[in-house]
Structure formats: C-alpha cells, structure tokens
C-alpha cells in the first residue's frame, strides 16, 4: 500500500488552515480490496462534500468502509475476492483541539501523540481484522471511541445519539447557559453521595457493634484481666526459669567459688603462680611482657566473676509459691493465645481494637448526630443546586425547542411542535424534597429530560424516539444538529441519503440547511436530490466500471462544469437537456450566491 496518509496531507495542504478552523475534518480516505473497490483514494475538503452516483455504484460501500475504519464491525466477506486482505485508512485532522477522552485513551494505549491529526487504519482478512491508530495496534473498542469522538455518521435508519433518550439530557447540559449549573450540581452531588456513604458505613458499623457488644465486653474484661505486655511476659518467663532452677543455680555458683578460690589448688592460686613465672620470664625475654599483661587482665576478670557468683548465691530465691503464681500467669497467656488464635503481641493489639469499638459504641449517638447534621446541610445545598439546574434546563430547553421548531418549518414540516420536557424524578427514596415531595438525585441531575415532537397539526407531541417516518427522522436530525452546531462543537457529520422521502422546495431547503451547518463542521453526504447536490462545496461522482473482467468502483471529484452537469443529470436523468443544464446552473449559482 502506498503512503496514502502522507499523500493526503500534501494534497490537502491548501485546505489545512480552513479545515482546522472548523474542528475535525476527514482529510482523506484510502480503500483497497474492499467489496467492489480495488483501490480508491479520495481527499475531502472543508464544508459540504456531496457524493452522487447511480444506485449500486458503490456510494454506500464507501460510507461502509468509513464506518469500518471508525470502529464498526468488519464483515470478512467484504475482502475483495482473490485478495488476501482489505485495507481502509482515514486521515482525520483534529483542528488542533485535543479531546480529553481521546488523549487519555492514547496515553493508555501508548499511541504516538499528534494533536493535529489521527491516522486510523483497519486491515481485514478472512480470519479477522486488526486496528491501528497512528500506526500503533489498538483494540476495536479504543478505535471505536476515537471514531465516535471525531465523526458522527448518520444513516437513513440510524437514529444516532439524538434519538436516544439518555442523550437528551447531555444535549441540554452542554448548552453554555446550562453547563455551569450542571457542573455545580454534579460537584455537590458527589459531596452528598460521599457523606451519605460515610453515614451508611457508620450506621452499619453501629448495628454490627451492637450485635457484638456483649461478646466484646466479655472479651475486653477477660483480656484486661491478663497482663498482655510482651516485655513483661518475657521477664515473667525469665523469672520462672530462675525460680525453677534455683537449687541447681546455687550449686553451680558454689562450685564456681570453690574451684576459683577455696579449693587446695584453686584457679586464683594457679593463675598467681603462672603470673609470677611469666614475670620472671619477661625479665629475661621481653616478648613475654605482652602475655603478662593479658594474664593480669584475665585474672581481674576471673576475680570479678568469683565475686559475682558469691553475691548471686545470696540473692537466689527459693520460692515455690511465687513459681506457682508465675506458672498460672503463663498458662493463662497461653490459653488466651490458643483461644483467640493470636500470638501475644497480636492479642494485645486486638484488645486495643475492641476497647476502641466499645468506646465507639458507647459514643455512637454523638458521631451519628454529627454526620447526619453534616449530610442534611449538604443535601440542603444540593436542593438549591438542583432547583437552579432544573430551571436552567427548562428555560434553555424551551428556547432550543423553539429554534428547532423554526428550522423544521423551513425544512417542510410547517405544523411541527418540538418540546423539551423536564420533569422532576420523584421517588420515595429521594435525597431532597421539592414542594413537599421527595426527588431522586443522580450524577446526571434530579430530573428527566426528554425531547418530544409532533409533526402533524392537531397531534400531541410524543417522545422523539417514536418517530416512524424516515424522511421526518432525517429532517429532525438535521434541524437539531443545525441548531446545536451553533452552541456546541460537533464532529465531522456524515449523512447517508438524508433526502429520503423529500423533494422539490423541501429538498432545496434541506440542502441550504446542510450548507449552513457545514460552516461549523465538515459534512459528507450521499444524495439523489439535485437541490441538495447543488449546494456542494465539493462534489464527488461515484461510478461502477468494468476493468479486466472485474467490476470496480471509482470516485472522481468534479470541477465546476462537471458539477453542474451532474446536478442536471439528477434532474433529468442520463439524457441531459439544455433546460436541465440551465436549471442546474441557476440552482448552483443561487447556492453560491451568484
């Protein structure tokens, strides 16, 4: 495969700054050996990019390949017959606006950071597929997250996020006038949540302690009755050993004294005689002087030992009662160690733990009261935050509904009603009270936000997700995105046959709306309507041709004159009349403001 990403950057060089002003843009798409496509590369521009072509030419194959490189499931049957693998690569410029979610994902996957563009690649083989971001292998979920943050692909029957009820709240909360209240509420919610968790832990602890209190009090009394000081126990065992061996110690000390100084040939007498001999020898040979000093030192040490042995005998205690008392204390400590399955040091630590537990249980009322007061005060602040957020959602939701409704009228749904319903989430287990009724709070707020719509006169609005008409869905989505684009930074948007079920003046207005929307973000759209194609900033024709006994799909960017002829063919078919050409030229000139 050639270096399509470098090729695309150079080819799109003239459009780079314009693209970056609009946020994310798909700079280029490279497809090889995918379905009917042997090899195809297309460079998209800023603004409105239109794809046209006969049914079956491969327009949807191109969009499908784009979907795959954005993380959609890859069907191994799409690998072109006779080839080993299919490759789809997209170069997506970010407009220099780093996304925190994507940035964190890149760090986690050790993907090379490039704030200006991403190179997404998917390789599909009959045995499976591999995904890459900036030439780094990634799992499919990572590719999908990056793709979702950069591109919004809207198919004919794909409702996308705006038709998902859970997403409606996000749409409202991302409006500039609502965002501060939503952030303040969420911060206070987390505070209350943490306080309630601490309170629940205290209450559980109290119940657990009350259940164990009788046992703890008994254990504490038992353990406090015993001396669990490890140092004291070590001294106890030393004293026991001395008492237990008192007679033997006395005998040995007496023997030391006898042999050292009292016997006929005592050690001290022998050492004195040796000392005298060495003194004489040292007078004759100085080398014995050193040994004389050492002997004299040893003689002093032996004398000190004999004195200590004599004193020790006087201190030896023959006390069977004391010995029995110490044995009882030792047996009690060993019994407690065996009973609790803990060594003495751990037993002493356990005693302190249950002492703290008993003290805590006896003072739990004060601790609970303090924590309950703190949680109640925080809940009061949360209630104020909830009311401000609810009010902002109501006000801005109503304003958003009006703007969407106005846009829908321009798109050929004159009798529509679009409403944002914001309803408190009442629940008996709610954390706060509003007008005397408990309200459940979540991290997303204290209320439910749902978009409702009616597209026919006299009908009551129903949830947006209940819309059945494909043409209405497309126009509602376009209207919503057109309005929201002025409030939020939307990604690249792709519309696959958004013109289903419309025509004439409505189709032209849809095209104008898409063109206006493309001032805020890049749009790539497939259409069969001349009124929409006429609004294109960049027009691409998709064709199916025979090549070497194989059917292949080609895509060609049209110049101004070819653009007009393609619009004319959409009006009149393959036989382009002069009237169709004139009408097409007028339509294109009107779109360009000429």
CORBELNOR-V300034 format. One record per backbone hydrogen bond with DSSP energy under -1.0 kcal/mol. CO is the residue of the C=O (numbers start at 0). NH is the residue of the N-H. Records with the same first field share a line. If there is no record, write none. Layout:
# CORBELNOR-V300034
CO: NH, NH
This chain:
# CORBELNOR-V300034
1: 3
2: 6
3: 7
4: 8
5: 9
6: 10
7: 11
9: 12
11: 14
12: 15
14: 18
15: 19
16: 20
18: 21
19: 22
24: 92
26: 43
27: 90
28: 41
29: 88
30: 39
31: 86
32: 79
33: 36
35: 552
36: 33
37: 32
39: 30
41: 28
46: 522
47: 536, 537
48: 524
49: 539
50: 526
51: 541
53: 56
57: 61
58: 62
59: 63
60: 64
61: 65
62: 66
63: 67
64: 68
66: 71
67: 70
74: 77
75: 78
77: 34
79: 82
85: 123
86: 31
87: 121
88: 29
89: 119
90: 26, 27
91: 117
92: 24
98: 102
99: 103
100: 104
101: 105
102: 106
103: 107
104: 108
105: 110
106: 109
115: 93
117: 91
118: 133
119: 89
120: 131
121: 87
122: 129
123: 85
124: 127
127: 124
129: 122
130: 137
131: 120
132: 135
135: 132
138: 142
139: 143
140: 144
141: 145
142: 146
143: 147
144: 148
145: 149
146: 150
149: 491
151: 493
153: 495
159: 162
160: 163
163: 166
164: 167
166: 170
167: 171
168: 172
169: 173
171: 174
174: 177, 178
177: 181
178: 182
179: 183
180: 184
181: 185
182: 186
183: 187
184: 188
185: 189
186: 190
187: 191
188: 192
189: 193
190: 194
191: 195
192: 196
193: 197
194: 198
195: 199
196: 200
197: 201
198: 202
199: 203
200: 204
201: 205
202: 206
203: 207
204: 208
205: 209
206: 210
207: 211
208: 212
211: 215
212: 216
213: 217
214: 218
215: 219
216: 220
217: 221
218: 222
219: 223
220: 224
225: 227
228: 232
229: 233
230: 234
231: 235
232: 236
233: 237
234: 238
235: 239
236: 240
237: 241
238: 242
239: 243
240: 244
242: 245
244: 248
245: 249
246: 250
247: 251
248: 252
249: 253
250: 254
251: 255
252: 256
253: 257
254: 258
255: 259
256: 260, 261
257: 261, 262
258: 266
259: 267
262: 265
265: 269
266: 270
267: 271
268: 272
269: 273
270: 274
271: 275
272: 276
273: 277
274: 278
275: 279
276: 280
277: 281
278: 282
280: 284
284: 287
285: 288
287: 291
288: 292
289: 293
290: 294
291: 295
292: 296
293: 297
294: 298
295: 299
296: 300
297: 301
298: 302
299: 303
300: 304
301: 305
302: 306
303: 307
304: 308
305: 309
306: 310
307: 311
308: 312
311: 315
318: 322
319: 323
320: 324
321: 325
322: 326
323: 327
324: 328
325: 329
326: 330
327: 331
328: 332
329: 333
330: 334
331: 335
332: 336
333: 337
334: 338
335: 339
336: 340, 341
342: 346
343: 347
344: 348
345: 349
346: 350
347: 351
348: 352
349: 353
350: 354
351: 355
352: 356
353: 357
354: 358
355: 359
356: 360
357: 361
362: 366
363: 367
364: 368
365: 369
366: 370
367: 371
368: 372
369: 373
370: 374
371: 375
372: 376
373: 377
374: 378
375: 379
376: 380
377: 381
378: 382
379: 383
380: 384
381: 385
382: 386
383: 387
384: 388
385: 389
386: 390
387: 391
388: 392
389: 393
390: 394
391: 395
392: 396
393: 397
394: 398
395: 399
396: 400
397: 401
398: 402
399: 403
400: 404
401: 405
402: 406
403: 407
404: 408
405: 409
406: 410
407: 412
408: 411
412: 415
416: 453
418: 451
420: 449
422: 447
423: 425
424: 439
426: 429
431: 438
433: 436
436: 433
437: 426
438: 431
441: 444
444: 441
445: 424
447: 422
449: 420
450: 463
451: 418
452: 461
453: 416
455: 458
461: 452
462: 465
463: 466
468: 472
469: 473
470: 474
471: 475
472: 476
473: 477
474: 478
475: 479
476: 480
477: 481
478: 482
479: 483
480: 484
482: 485
483: 486, 487
491: 151
492: 523
493: 153
494: 525
498: 501
502: 505
503: 507
504: 508
505: 509
506: 510
507: 511
508: 512
509: 513
510: 514
511: 515
512: 516
513: 517
515: 518
516: 519, 520
521: 492
522: 48
523: 494
524: 50
525: 496
528: 532
529: 533
531: 534
532: 535
537: 49
538: 557
539: 51
540: 555
542: 553
544: 551
546: 549
549: 546
551: 544
553: 542
555: 540
558: 562
559: 563
560: 564
561: 565
562: 566
563: 567
564: 568
565: 569
566: 570
567: 571
568: 572
573: 575
576: 580
577: 581
578: 582
579: 583
580: 584
581: 585
582: 586
583: 587
584: 588
585: 589
586: 590
587: 591
588: 593
